[in-house]
Amino acid sequence: KGLMWRRQKLGNKGMVFIFHDKPKNRHFHMRNTFIPLDIIFANSYGKIHHIHSNAKPHDKTNIHSKYPTSIAFEVDGNWTKKNNIQIGDYISF
């Protein structure tokens, strides 16, 4: 369910999704989500290959990763831009 129903911005926090099955194209939606989000898609090594910026609250349109994905992060809308996060960067945790 990710950040559905949350009504306050996250600041420097977010939610991580780690998919343990074979990497594949993933999709998210903003139904029941009250705050704009950036969704960061990465491969199993943490390399970012797609960023969907500023997803609109309550939008029922599916947001698809462009490539097979093993990790996804949801953060505040425009957080990636504010923090200069770009495709090709690596995420570790």
C-alpha positions as CSV (number, residue, x, y, z in Angstrom):
1,K,0.0,0.0,0.0
2,G,3.0,2.3,0.2
3,L,2.2,5.8,1.3
4,M,-1.5,5.6,0.6
5,W,-3.6,7.6,3.1
6,R,-0.6,9.6,4.4
7,R,-1.5,13.3,4.6
8,Q,1.8,14.8,5.7
9,K,5.0,15.3,3.6
10,L,7.8,13.0,4.5
11,G,10.8,15.4,4.6
12,N,13.9,13.3,4.2
13,K,12.1,10.0,4.8
14,G,10.4,7.7,2.3
15,M,9.4,4.1,1.7
16,V,11.4,1.4,0.0
17,F,10.1,-1.6,-1.8
18,I,12.4,-4.5,-2.3
19,F,11.1,-7.1,-4.7
20,H,12.7,-10.5,-4.1
21,D,11.4,-12.2,-7.3
22,K,12.9,-11.8,-10.7
23,P,13.4,-8.2,-11.8
24,K,10.4,-7.1,-13.9
25,N,8.6,-3.9,-14.9
26,R,6.7,-2.6,-11.9
27,H,3.7,-0.3,-11.6
28,F,2.4,2.0,-9.0
29,H,-0.6,4.3,-8.8
30,M,-1.6,7.3,-6.7
31,R,-5.1,6.2,-5.8
32,N,-5.8,7.1,-2.1
33,T,-2.5,9.0,-1.9
34,F,-2.8,12.5,-0.7
35,I,0.7,13.9,-1.2
36,P,2.7,14.2,-4.5
37,L,5.5,11.7,-4.7
38,D,8.6,10.9,-6.7
39,I,9.0,7.2,-7.4
40,I,12.6,6.1,-8.0
41,F,13.1,2.7,-9.7
42,A,16.5,0.9,-9.4
43,N,18.0,-2.4,-10.4
44,S,19.2,-5.0,-7.9
45,Y,22.6,-3.2,-7.6
46,G,20.9,0.0,-6.6
47,K,21.5,1.8,-9.9
48,I,18.7,4.2,-10.6
49,H,17.3,3.7,-14.1
50,H,14.0,5.6,-13.9
51,I,12.5,8.5,-11.9
52,H,8.9,9.4,-12.1
53,S,8.8,12.9,-10.7
54,N,5.9,14.6,-8.8
55,A,3.2,12.0,-9.3
56,K,-0.2,13.6,-8.8
57,P,-2.3,12.7,-5.7
58,H,-5.4,10.5,-6.5
59,D,-4.3,9.9,-10.1
60,K,-5.6,6.4,-11.1
61,T,-3.1,6.2,-14.0
62,N,-0.5,3.4,-13.5
63,I,3.1,4.6,-13.2
64,H,5.4,2.1,-14.9
65,S,9.1,1.5,-14.5
66,K,10.8,1.8,-17.9
67,Y,13.0,-1.2,-17.2
68,P,12.9,-4.4,-15.0
69,T,13.1,-3.2,-11.4
70,S,14.2,-4.8,-8.1
71,I,13.9,-1.7,-5.9
72,A,11.5,1.2,-5.8
73,F,11.5,4.2,-3.5
74,E,8.7,6.6,-2.8
75,V,9.7,10.1,-1.6
76,D,8.2,13.5,-1.5
77,G,7.3,15.1,-4.8
78,N,10.3,17.0,-6.3
79,W,12.6,15.5,-3.6
80,T,14.9,14.0,-6.3
81,K,15.3,17.4,-8.0
82,K,16.0,19.2,-4.7
83,N,18.6,16.6,-3.9
84,N,20.1,16.3,-7.4
85,I,19.3,12.6,-7.6
86,Q,19.6,11.5,-11.2
87,I,19.4,8.4,-13.5
88,G,22.7,6.5,-13.2
89,D,23.2,7.4,-9.5
90,Y,23.4,4.5,-7.0
91,I,21.4,4.1,-3.8
92,S,22.7,2.1,-0.9
93,F,21.0,1.3,2.4
